[in-house]
């Protein structure tokens, strides 16, 4: 398409935007003097800004398409190439480790706190990635399991005085149990229907927590939830935060470790097969229902553990922390990060949770920028920030010969 | 006399008022390559779906006798259990797993022959590692046999068409079947690819100890391959016999070409 058409298109878009934003950008009612001000300068600025934005948008869109034409197959994301390359892997991971170890000592407590939230979302994202990214089950009620974990810690601590370290593994089991209980009736559904029902289940858990006053203290929530201790030792506020940070780092590493192993195992492959083609999957001897249920239950396990960490970190929880928006944020983490890609989900969580915090400077437009960013990612990187790459198996004749010797 | 490995008795499948299959009886002997032919919409794929458990037949019975085992019924078995009992199939419209590599597609076929569960997958004890290694080597070997070894780490969706069809066969073979159901394996293939497929199917029967039942429209392929041919039309079986019998059968010619009009 010639450049003339682009200019014409951008002009039309600019004009349309000028009219669209006219009531809010131009007209200003001055209630005190009872006059209406017309700010015509804004009218012009909107036009100019939209025109150039549209031109840039078009340029990138075209470039994206041309790139797609030239190389179809080998577009492995940079991070994967770094990790696959033996020379770069160690320094790269070393640098990453150094950054995360130094982080709470270099930056003030506020930043550590934000990072903890982001890392909890990494856990949640990796858990939901099993359900949505790998098994292809659209779960909009994921926050329910997060709530189960958080309330499990809060209530067990309140009534029985159980500590963080006792509740953490218990909540993981509890999460699995809830995953199976909720999954069992709903997993016969697929696609949109499953999404609607899980959405309902998520809300039911929240509403129960809100209204069952005797059990959960209702909307007032539960306060004074203790931070984790180190073999009985209590920390001061600052040190407790740093301690919490390293607990979350350890949990995230554990999550990555297990999820990675699951992904390249018999069960992980079955999840992906189920996502790609249900009928073929069954014809290959895979039990559809069992496979779905394991994905659902394992996803719930990590959500519950994330919930425990969340409760311990904020020391106060109420049902408002577990609304549908939380589910949607976690889903955004998975989709924008890259469905089925663990590295993508980690990047997605860090970007999506840290960015709004650092955008507080432009507080008013924070959510606007955030939304625009999501649209941009989806247009230019529909597979997510870092898309998934399947494991590569190597074969050489020697190895095979040795293998055959040992097995015959 | 040996029992037939597949014995389908009086199979009828109704979809509401439509009789997709009407009293079809088919027997398949061990080591046989049999073909199921018929005009479009005759009910061939429905027949496959009834055997493999995707549909539950209205009436009739499907009995199998795996080599060295007793006769058993496949009634009300889910597709995954049918596969476990040794019947594997391919699909008319290719149904590969797009998000996976060629090797992983075959590994999925090994799924029901592996035993490691979730806990083992997370902790990876030596038994799980060995099993996984073995599965990868088995799958690679199958790919070598089928002639797809060079694509091993490519994404399944990027394969040429003919190779995708062969990969479906490789994947089915990975489930260790005694009976392979091929639904139009040559559809959309060029003559060269069809020739290779012909060789592959014969090779499979002779070396892999599987019997084969195939649906196919390519008559040259059917006639050259099949030991026995079953013809269905409008859900009814109208003929069976060797290639020569079927070629000469007036019923079959009528089904394919239509009847000569009286006053022509």
Interface residues (C-beta under 8 A of the other chain):
Chain A: X72 X73 X258 X261 X262 X265 X266 X267 X268 X269 X270 X272 X273 X275 X276 X277 X279 X280 X281 X282 X283 X284 X285 X286 X287 X288 X294 X298 X340 X388 X390 X391 X392 X393 X395 X400 X403 X407
Chain B: X52 X54 X78 X79 X80 X83 X84 X88 X89 X91 X95 X96 X97 X98 X99 X100 X101 X103 X104 X107 X108 X109 X111 X112 X114 X116 X117 X118 X121 X122 X124 X128 X132 X133 X134 X135 X136 X137 X140 X152 X153 X154 X155 X158 X171 X175
